[in-house]
Each structure stands twice: as C-alpha cells, then as structure tokens.
Amino acid sequence: MNVAYVYPWDIVGDPSAPDRLAGLGVEAVALAASYHSTRAATPYHPSHRVLDVPYPAFYLPIRPASWSRLVPATPTWTPEDAYLQARDALKAVGLQVHAWTVLTHNSHLGTANPDLVVRNAFGDPYPYALCPAHEDVLEYCELLVKEILTVGEPDGLILEACGPMGFGHQSVHEKTSGADWTPADSDLLSLCFCTACADRYPAGTRDRVRATIDRAHPAQPTPAPTTGTTTASTSTSTSTSTSTTIGSSTTIGTTTAGNTMASATTASTSTTAGATTTDTTTAGTTTAGTNTTAGATTAGTNTTAGTTAPSTHPLTIEQALGELTDEVRAIRVDLSGSLRHRLIAVARSTAPNTPITLHANPNPWAAGAFAPLPSGEPGADVLVANCWGDPATDAARLAQLKDLSTPGQRIGAYVLTLPPRPADAAALADQLRTYAKAGATEFHLYHAGLASPQRLAAITEALRQHA
C-alpha cells in the first residue's frame, strides 16, 4: 500500500482534489486529524495560495465531555469538521483515509500548560513539546486517539510524535545554529528534566549534562614536544551548513537522533598524516573545527607530533554520559514505550480492526516526530522510518526497522518529494528501489498537497515504474 500525505485544507473547498490524489496511483491518503502549527502553500486551491496555521488544532468537532485537563484547539481557517468533510470526499473516489495523528508536538497546549512540557538540564522549557512522563499528557494522547477513532472512523491510524520531542525544532526565526552545539549536545539538550522526569535519572545526570554543554570539564594539558620532535603547524578545518524549510515547521536534511525537525547538516573533514576521514553530522549544529598535526588528530585541541590529546567535546551522547548511559537510555526509551503501549491498547479496544502505523526510529536517543523504537513493537501493523536524508543512510535505518519487525509487520519509507529533492521521476524511482531493497513494502509520500504539478507528475511516474 502506498500513502499520500495531505492536510484537510488541501481537500475542503477544492472539488478537484480527490481525483487529483487518486490519479497519483496511491491506495490511501494520510489525512491530518491533529496537526501542529505551520505555514503552507496551497498551489491548487481555488480560494488561496498560502495558508497560515497559527496554532496546533484538532480537525474534528470538539466534544467537551470527551476531554479532561488538556483540550485541543478548534481551527478558524477550516470548518471544525474539516477532517470529516475531507474524509468523505476522498472515500467517494475509492481512496482509503488514514488519520495522521500528531501527539506530543503541540505548542498551543504546551504554552498554556508550562508544567507539562519538556525542560532541558538548565530548566529551559520547550513549549512545543508535551512530556509523556506526565499523566495529564498520557491521558490527553489516549483521548485524542479515542476521539479520532470514534468520531473520525478512519481506515487506519498513523501515530506521529509518539514520545518526547527534543531540542531540534524549526520554530519562529530559529537562531540556535551559531552556538556550535554538536550532535551529542543536541541529544543531551533533548533529555527532559521536568518535574516528572528529573528524579528518574541516576544521581549526577543533570550536572553531567550541564557540564558537557558548557564545556566545563577540566582541559587536558598539551604534552610538551620531546627532543627530536617537531610540532606541526598546520591546522585544517572545513565545515558547511545547509538548511531548507518547507513552510515554517519542517526542515529538510539528514536527521540526528531521529529528529526530522533538524535544521542543518554539517560536514566536517579532518586530515592526518597519510589519512583523510569525513564525518557528517546534523541537528542544527556546526561541528567544532579539527586542529591537525603530523601523526595525530583531535577535535578542538592542538597536538604535537606523535601524540593525541583527549578531546573535551564528546562525539556521542554515550561518551558524554559515560557510566550513566545505560540507565539514562532505558529511562528515555521507557517514556516512549509507555505512551505507545497505552495508545495501542486504547486503539485496539476502540477500533479493533483498524491498522496502526507508527512513525519510528530504531535509534534509542531519537526525539521528535519519529519516536525511538530500539526493540520493535509487535502491537503495530506498520513501522515507518524517515527517508528525507542521504538515501544510503535512510536505507540503513529502514533495514534496522526491518530487523526489528515481526512476521507480517510491514515496513514503510517516509519519502520526501519536496525540495531539495528534484522533481524528477527517474531519481525518485531510483530512491524507491533503494528503499524497497532495504525492506520497505510501502511508500508514504510527503506531501501531495504541497507538491507542484511537476512533482505530482514525478510521483505518479515513479510509482508506475516501481509497480
């Protein structure tokens, strides 16, 4: 089964939309039932070309008695039953409709309830990120799923942000890249220390995280050159950074810790005598420069010939946490696991025959739309991995999910069809083949409402070639 993703406003008010989507050659549409704020192009709509969505909203009628402390907002830019109207129009042309459900990513509820949001080790709140360590957040997500299945009656349920969001988030005029935080820093800044999380970690975790971010570890002295050695004077460092945004909320590039909201890609090349290594890192950071001498290479330190000085900049979150790693990792994975298990249980009790799709990442430190799933999830029908970056890296992620899957469980590739991808059917078909070889049995295409006519034509032809 292949699935095209759309928003309710792509369908409501545009009578030509259902046939246009059916013509792509997909069997189903992922229709947003609960979605975060954004700014979207609407290239086909008869009434507008750009739509501002200023806050996260629920696209089905709000039944007050169905909610508890947290109640989703009603949109003003579409009818309150926009999901239902769009669903009926899509089903009328023979398409299945799956409810695209964004869970913990909600700046409206986070801003109104700051006690329920993710907070980093410095106490800084992430208002867009509801923390699933709080019972109120767990209950909200359960009620959200129950309402969508009860009122929306979808053909399938797609769960996005089924775990804690992290540091990476493309928000209003994002200004974080200049801090030169590394991927490890981004992972550390994604650890939550809210009132429900802080006491779960082993003693000293918060201090370890803060010290690492602030480079507060004692600097290691540089060994003096010995007789007969010569200190190399060459220092090389190259880094490049690119950032592309769709609307105002989604950034394209590769991902760090499964975070699809990463805002930059940094390539760092370090050269030693007789060897060259290249490393690619992400998450809105620029990798610290590498000073190099004959026979030795370290990140961020000067070295002499034949010696290697310890780096104060950890390359991974495991190196930063040291002996605390296993316990902290288990706590983080459990946050997403507890939410996921509760939502699968409520979905099965509400609509037993409705298939469940998880946006997932095998990386245990993942934080964002694709939640960590390092041990698999037999309760789901489909596991979908993000495929917005380097195709080889994406394929490796898909293969990991495939290895974690159970017999009969399908693997989906979340395929970007927007810039910086070209509007090229042959290139897209080649990517589809790469993902299929890695284990993908279905393609989730982002995004049929934002894509130009040329891109829709490329999607149609690529799917035809792959069939």
For each residue, the residues with C-beta under 8 A, 3 or more apart:
1: 27 28 96 410 442
2: 25 26 27 28 442 443 444 445 463
3: 26 27 28 29 30 98 412 442 443 444 445
4: 21 24 26 28 29 30 445 447 448 459
5: 29 30 32 100 444 445 446 447 448 449
6: 10 11 17 21 29 30 31 32 86 447 448 449
7: 10 11 31 32 35 40 449
8: 11 12 31 32 59 78 82 83 85 86
9: 12 13 40 42 45 51 77 78 82 449
10: 6 7 14 17 42 44 45 86 448 449
11: 6 7 8 14 17 18 31 85 86 89 90
12: 8 9 78 79 82 85 86 89
13: 9 45 46 47
14: 10 11 17 44 45 46
15: 18
16: 19 20 44
17: 6 10 11 14 20 21 44 89
18: 11 15 21 22 89 90 92 93 95
19: 16 22 23 93
20: 16 17 23 24 44 456
21: 4 6 17 18 24 26 29 90 93 95 448
22: 18 19 26 93 94 95
23: 19 20 460
24: 4 20 21 445 448 456 459 460 463
25: 2 459 460 463 464 467
26: 2 3 4 21 22 29 95 445 448 463
27: 1 2 3 95 96
28: 1 2 3 4 95 96 97 98 155 156
29: 3 4 5 6 21 26 90 95 96 97 98 448
30: 3 4 5 6 98 100 158 444
31: 6 7 8 11 83 86 87 90 97 98 99 100 154
32: 5 6 7 8 35 59 83 100 102
33: 58 59 60 83 99 100 101 148 152 154
34: 56 57 58 59 72 100 101 102 103 144 148
35: 7 32 38 53 56 57 59 100 102
36: 56 102 105 106 107 128 249
37: 53 54 55 56 107 108 248 249
38: 35 53 247 248 249 250
39: 50 51 52 53 247 248 249
40: 7 9 50 51 53 247 449 450
41: 49 50 247 450
42: 9 10 45 48 49 50 51 449
43: 49 450 452 453
44: 10 14 16 17 20 449
45: 9 10 13 14 42 48 49 51
46: 13 14
47: 13
48: 42 45 51
49: 41 42 43 45
50: 39 40 41 42
51: 9 39 40 42 45 48 77
52: 39 77
53: 35 37 38 39 40 57 75 77
54: 37
55: 37 73 107 108
56: 34 35 36 37 72 73 102 105 106 107 108 109
57: 34 35 53 72 73 74 75 108
58: 33 34 62 72 73 74 75 144 147
59: 8 32 33 34 35 75 78 80 81 82 83
60: 33 80 81 83 84 147 148 151 152
61: 80 81 84 151
62: 58 67 71 72 74 80
63: 66 67 147 151
64: 67 71
65:
66: 63 143 146 147
67: 62 63 64 70 71 72 140 143
68: 71 136 139 140 143
69: 113 136 139 140
70: 67 109 113 116 136 137 139 140
71: 62 64 67 68
72: 34 56 57 58 62 67 106 108 109 144
73: 55 56 57 58 108
74: 57 58 62 80
75: 53 57 58 59 78 80 82
76:
77: 9 51 52 53
78: 8 9 12 59 75 82
79: 12 82 85
80: 59 60 61 62 74 75
81: 59 60 61 84 85
82: 8 9 12 59 75 78 79 85 86
83: 8 31 32 33 59 60 86 87 99 152
84: 60 61 81 87 88 151 152
85: 8 11 12 79 81 82 88 89
86: 6 8 10 11 12 31 82 83 89 90 97
87: 31 83 84 90 91 97 152 153 154
88: 84 85 91 92
89: 11 12 17 18 85 86 92 93
90: 11 18 21 29 31 86 87 93 95 97
91: 87 88 94 95 96 97
92: 18 88 89
93: 18 19 21 22 89 90
94: 22 91
95: 18 21 22 26 27 28 29 90 91
96: 1 27 28 29 91 155 156
97: 28 29 31 86 87 90 91 154 155 156
98: 3 28 29 30 31 154 155 156 157 158 357
99: 31 33 83 148 149 152 154 156 157 158
100: 5 30 31 32 33 34 35 158 160
101: 33 34 144 145 148 157 158 159 160
102: 32 34 35 36 56 105 106 160 161 369
103: 34 130 141 144 159 160 161 162 339 343
104: 129 130 131 132 137 141 161 162 163 164 165 339
105: 36 56 102 128 129 130 160 161 165 369
106: 36 56 72 102 109 110 128 130
107: 36 37 55 56 110 111 127 128
108: 37 55 56 57 72 73 111 112
109: 56 70 72 106 112 113 116 130 140
110: 106 107 113 114 116 117 125 126 127 128 129 130
111: 107 108 114 127
112: 108 109
113: 69 70 109 110 116 117 130 136
114: 110 111 117 125 127
115: 134 194 195
116: 70 109 110 113 130 131 134 136 137 194
117: 110 113 114 125 126 127 128 129 130 131 194
118: 125 126 129 130 131 164 165 166 190 192 194
119: 123 124 125 126 131 192 193 194
120: 123 124 126 167 189 190 191 192 193 209
121: 188 189 191 193 205 206 209 210 213
122: 210 213
123: 119 120 193
124: 119 120
125: 110 114 117 118 119
126: 110 117 118 119 120 129 165 166 167 169
127: 107 110 111 114 117
128: 36 105 106 107 110 117 165 169 171
129: 104 105 110 117 118 126 164 165 166 169
130: 103 104 105 106 109 110 113 116 117 118 134 137 140 165
131: 104 116 117 118 119 134 137 164 192 194 196 197 335
132: 104 137 138 141 163 164 335 336 338 339
133: 137 164 192 194 196 197 200 335
134: 115 116 130 131 137 138 194 196
135: 138 139
136: 68 69 70 113 116 139 140
137: 70 104 116 130 131 132 133 134 140 141
138: 132 134 135 141 142 338 339 342
139: 68 69 70 135 136 142 143
140: 67 68 69 70 109 130 136 137 143 144
141: 103 104 132 137 138 144 145 162 339 342 343
142: 138 139 145 146 342 343 346
143: 66 67 68 139 140 146 147
144: 34 58 72 101 103 140 141 147 148
145: 101 141 142 148 149 157 159 343 346 347 350
146: 66 142 143 149 150 346 350
147: 58 60 63 66 143 144 150 151 152
148: 33 34 60 99 101 144 145 151 152 154 157
149: 99 145 146 152 153 154 157 347 350 351 354
150: 146 147 153 350 351
151: 60 61 63 84 147 148
152: 33 60 83 84 87 99 147 148 149
153: 87 149 150 351
154: 31 33 87 97 98 99 148 149 157 354
155: 28 96 97 98 354 355
156: 28 96 97 98 99 354 355 356 357
157: 98 99 101 145 148 149 154 347 351 354 355 356 357
158: 30 98 99 100 101 357 359 384
159: 101 103 145 162 340 343 356 357 358 359
160: 100 101 102 103 105 359 369 370
161: 102 103 104 105 165 359 368 369 371
162: 103 104 141 159 336 339 340 343 358 359 360 371
163: 104 132 335 336 339 340 366 367 371 372
164: 104 118 129 131 132 133 190 192 332 335 336 367
165: 104 105 118 126 128 129 130 161 169 367 368
166: 118 126 129 169 186 187 189 190 257 259 367 368
167: 120 126 186 189 190 259 283 367
168: 186 190 256 257 259 261 262 263 283 284 367 368
169: 126 128 129 165 166 174 261 368
170: 174 245 248 249 250 251 261 263
171: 128 174
172: 248
173:
174: 169 170 171 177 263 284
175: 178
176: 179 181 263 284
177: 174 180 241 243 263 264 284 285 286
178: 175
179: 176 285
180: 177 285 286 288
181: 176 185 186 189 213 283 284 285
182: 185 186 281 285 287 288 313 314 315
183: 186 187 256 257 281 282 283 285 316
184: 187 188 212 313 314 315 316 317 319 320
185: 181 182 188 189 212 213 285
186: 166 167 168 181 182 183 189 190 256 257 259 283 284 285
187: 166 183 184 190 191 256 257 283 316 317 320 365 367
188: 121 184 185 191 209 212 213 317 320
189: 120 121 166 167 181 185 186 213
190: 118 120 164 166 167 168 186 187 257 259 365 367
191: 120 121 187 188 201 205 209 328 332
192: 118 119 120 131 133 164 197 335
193: 119 120 121 123 197 198 201 206
194: 115 116 117 118 119 131 133 134 197 198
195: 115 198
196: 131 133 134
197: 131 133 192 193 194 200 201 331 335
198: 193 194 195 201 206
199:
200: 133 197 331
201: 191 193 197 198 205 206 324 327 328 331
202: 205 324 327 328
203:
204: 207 208 324
205: 121 191 201 202 208 209 321 324 328
206: 121 193 198 201 209 210
207: 204 210 211
208: 204 205 211 212 320 321 322 324
209: 120 121 188 191 205 206 212 213 320 321
210: 121 122 206 207 213 214 216
211: 207 208 214 216 217
212: 184 185 188 208 209 215 216 217 314 320
213: 121 122 181 185 188 189 209 210
214: 210 211
215: 212 312 313
216: 210 211 212
217: 211 212 312
218:
219: 312
220: 301 309 310 312
221:
222: 301 302 303 304 309
223: 304 307 309
224: 304
225: 229 230 231 304 305
226: 229
227:
228:
229: 225 226 304 305 306
230: 225 294 305
231: 225 293 304 305
232: 292 293 294 304 305
233:
234: 292 293
235: 289 291 292 302
236: 269 270 271 290 291 292
237: 268 270 289 290 291
238: 267 268 269
239: 266 267 268 286 287 289
240: 266 267
241: 177 264 265 266 286
242: 253 264 265
243: 177 251 253 263 264 265 284
244: 251 252 253 419 420
245: 170 248 249 250 251 252 263
246: 249 250 251 252 418 419 447 450
247: 38 39 40 41 250 450
248: 37 38 39 170 172 245
249: 36 37 38 39 170 245 246 261
250: 38 170 245 246 247 260 261
251: 170 243 244 245 246 261 262 263 264
252: 244 245 246 388 416 418 419 420
253: 242 243 244 262 263 264 265 282 388 389
254: 262 265 280 282 388 389 390 393
255: 258 259 260 262 282 283 361 368 370 386 388 389
256: 168 183 186 187 259 262 281 282 283 285
257: 166 168 183 186 187 190 283 317 361 363 365 366 367 368
258: 255 361 363 365 366 367 368 370 371 372 386
259: 166 167 168 186 190 255 256 262 283 366 367 368 369 370
260: 250 255 368 369 370 386 388
261: 168 169 170 249 250 251 368 369
262: 168 251 253 254 255 256 259 265 282 283 284
263: 168 170 174 176 177 243 245 251 253 283 284
264: 177 241 242 243 251 253 282 283 284 285 286
265: 241 242 243 253 254 262 280 281 282 389
266: 239 240 241 280 281 282 285 286 287
267: 238 239 240 278 279 280 281
268: 237 238 239 278 279 280 281 287 289 290
269: 236 238 276 277 278 279
270: 236 237 276 277 279 290 292 297 299
271: 236 275 276 277 292 297
272: 275 276 277 292 295 296 297
273: 294 295
274:
275: 271 272
276: 269 270 271 272
277: 269 270 271 272
278: 267 268 269
279: 267 268 269 270 287
280: 254 265 266 267 268 390
281: 182 183 256 265 266 267 268 285 287
282: 183 253 254 255 256 262 264 265 266 285 389
283: 167 168 181 183 186 187 255 256 257 259 262 263 264
284: 168 174 176 177 181 186 243 262 263 264
285: 177 179 180 181 182 183 185 186 256 264 266 281 282
286: 177 180 239 241 264 266
287: 182 239 266 268 279 281 299
288: 180 182 299 300 313
289: 235 237 239 268 300
290: 236 237 268 270 297 298 299 300
291: 235 236 237 298 300 301 302 303
292: 232 234 235 236 270 271 272 296 297
293: 231 232 234 296 297 302 303 304 305
294: 230 232 273 305 306
295: 272 273 305 306
296: 272 292 293 303 304 305 306 307 308 309
297: 270 271 272 290 292 293 303 308
298: 290 291 301 303 308 309 310 311
299: 270 287 288 290 311 313 315
300: 288 289 290 291 311 312 313
301: 220 222 291 298 309 310 311 312
302: 222 235 291 293 309
303: 222 291 293 296 297 298 307 308 309
304: 222 223 224 225 229 231 232 293 296 307
305: 225 229 230 231 232 293 294 295 296
306: 229 294 295 296
307: 223 296 303 304
308: 296 297 298 303
309: 220 222 223 296 298 301 302 303
310: 220 298 301
311: 298 299 300 301 314 315
312: 215 217 219 220 300 301
313: 182 184 215 288 299 300
314: 182 184 212 311 317 319 320
315: 182 184 299 311 319
316: 183 184 187 319 320
317: 184 187 188 257 314 320 321 325 365
318: 321 322 325
319: 184 314 315 316 322
320: 184 187 188 208 209 212 314 316 317
321: 205 208 209 317 318 324 325 328
322: 208 318 319 325
323:
324: 201 202 204 205 208 321 327 328
325: 317 318 321 322 328 329
326: 329 330
327: 201 202 324 330 331
328: 191 201 202 205 321 324 325 331 332
329: 325 326 332 333 364 365
330: 326 327 333 334
331: 197 200 201 327 328 334 335
332: 164 191 328 329 335 336 364 365 372
333: 329 330 336 337 364 372 374 375
334: 330 331 337 338
335: 131 132 133 163 164 192 197 331 332 338 339
336: 132 162 163 164 332 333 339 340 371 372 373
337: 333 334 340 341
338: 132 138 334 335 341 342
339: 103 104 132 138 141 162 163 335 336 342 343
340: 159 162 163 336 337 343 344 358 371 377 379
341: 337 338 344 345 379
342: 138 141 142 338 339 345 346
343: 103 141 142 145 159 162 339 340 346 347
344: 340 341 347 348 356 377 379 380
345: 341 342 348 349
346: 142 145 146 342 343 349 350
347: 145 149 157 343 344 350 351 354 356
348: 344 345 351 352 379
349: 345 346 352
350: 145 146 149 150 346 347
351: 149 150 153 157 347 348 354
352: 348 349
353:
354: 149 154 155 156 157 347 351
355: 155 156 157 381 382
356: 156 157 159 344 347 379 380 381 382
357: 98 156 157 158 159 380 381 382 383 384 412
358: 159 162 340 371 373 377 380 382 383 384
359: 158 159 160 161 162 369 370 371 384 386 414
360: 162 370 371 372 373 377 383 384 385 401
361: 255 257 258 366 370 371 372 373 385 386 397
362: 372 373 374 385 397 400 401 404
363: 257 258 366 372 374
364: 329 332 333 372 374
365: 187 190 257 258 317 329 332 372
366: 163 257 258 259 361 363 370 371 372 373
367: 163 164 165 166 167 168 187 190 257 258 259 372
368: 161 165 166 168 169 255 257 258 259 260 261 371
369: 102 105 160 161 259 260 261 359 386
370: 160 255 258 259 260 359 360 361 366 384 385 386 414
371: 161 162 163 258 336 340 358 359 360 361 366 368
372: 163 258 332 333 336 360 361 362 363 364 365 366 367
373: 336 358 360 361 362 366 376 377 383 401 404
374: 333 362 363 364 404
375: 333 404
376: 373 383 404 405 406
377: 340 344 358 360 373 380 383
378: 406 409
379: 340 341 344 348 356
380: 344 356 357 358 377 383 409
381: 355 356 357 409 410
382: 355 356 357 358 409 410 411 412 442
383: 357 358 360 373 376 377 380 401 404 405 409 410 411 412
384: 158 357 358 359 360 370 411 412 413 414 444
385: 360 361 362 370 394 397 398 400 401 411 412 413 414
386: 255 258 260 359 361 369 370 389 394 397 414
387: 391 394 397 398 413 414 415 416 431 435
388: 252 253 254 255 260 394 414 416 446
389: 253 254 255 265 282 386 393 394
390: 254 280 393 394
391: 387 394 395 431 434 435
392: 395 396 434
393: 254 389 390 396 397
394: 385 386 387 388 389 390 391 397 398 413 434 435 438
395: 391 392 398 399 434 435 437 438
396: 392 393 399 400 438
397: 361 362 385 386 387 393 394 400 401
398: 385 387 394 395 401 402 411 413 435 438 439 440
399: 395 396 402 403 438 439
400: 362 385 396 397 403 404
401: 360 362 373 383 385 397 398 404 405 411 439
402: 398 399 405 411 438 439
403: 399 400
404: 362 373 374 375 376 383 400 401
405: 376 383 401 402 409 410 411 439
406: 376 378 409
407:
408:
409: 378 380 381 382 383 405 406
410: 1 381 382 383 405 441 442
411: 382 383 384 385 398 401 402 405 439 440 441 442
412: 3 357 382 383 384 385 440 441 442 443 444
413: 384 385 387 394 398 432 435 438 440 442 443 444
414: 359 370 384 385 386 387 388 444 446
415: 387 428 431 432 435 443 444 445 446
416: 252 387 388 421 446
417: 421 428 445 446 447 451 455 458 459
418: 246 252 421 446 447 450 451 455
419: 244 246 252
420: 244 252
421: 416 417 418 427 428
422: 427
423: 452 454 455 457 458
424: 427 428 458
425: 428 429 457 458 459 460 461 462 465
426: 429 430 462 465
427: 421 422 424 430 431
428: 415 417 421 424 425 431 432 458 459 462
429: 425 426 432 433 461 462 465 466
430: 426 427 433 434
431: 387 391 415 427 428 434 435
432: 413 415 428 429 435 436 443 462 463 466
433: 429 430 436 437 466
434: 391 392 394 395 430 431 437 438
435: 387 391 394 395 398 413 415 431 432 438 440 443
436: 432 433 439 440 441 466
437: 395 433 434
438: 394 395 396 398 399 402 413 434 435
439: 398 399 401 402 405 411 436
440: 398 411 412 413 435 436 443
441: 410 411 412 436
442: 1 2 3 382 410 411 412 413
443: 2 3 412 413 415 432 435 440 463 466
444: 2 3 5 30 384 412 413 414 415
445: 2 3 4 5 24 26 415 417 448 459
446: 5 388 414 415 416 417 418
447: 4 5 6 246 417 418 450 451
448: 4 5 6 10 21 24 26 29 445 451 456 459
449: 5 6 7 9 10 40 42 44
450: 40 41 43 246 247 418 447
451: 417 418 447 448 455 456 459
452: 43 423 455 456
453: 43 456 457
454: 423 457 458
455: 417 418 423 451 452 458 459
456: 20 24 448 451 452 453 459 460
457: 423 425 453 454 460 461
458: 417 423 424 425 428 454 455 461 462
459: 4 24 25 417 425 428 445 448 451 455 456 462 463
460: 23 24 25 425 456 457 463 464
461: 425 429 457 458 464 465
462: 425 426 428 429 432 458 459 465 466
463: 2 24 25 26 432 443 459 460 466 467
464: 25 460 461 467
465: 425 426 429 461 462
466: 429 432 433 436 443 462 463
467: 25 463 464
